[in-house]
Amino acid sequence: MTKSSANDQWFQNRAQQQIHLDQFKAAELFNGRAAMLGIVIGILTEAITGAGIVHQIGLGALVDGYAACRTQFLPFCF
């Protein structure tokens, strides 16, 4: 392998790494914005309906069971 060929290979690898990093940054930016939008929609829905975010996604029974255990309304806890 000549010096020129080795340099070309290094530049190609570096360019590939830079492209991957740019794609990763774009994906993380999109994920962060989607998460923020989801939280805002959940809070607005909570304000309108009165049901918490946990109840909105169907996990309300777990929270209610935990609250019942903490207040000792149930004879047993899970």
Residue pairs with C-beta under 8 A, 6 or more apart in sequence:
1 9
42 53
42 56
43 53
45 51
45 53
45 56
46 52
46 53
46 56
49 56
51 60
52 60
52 63
54 60
54 62
54 63
55 63
65 74
65 78
68 74
69 77
69 78
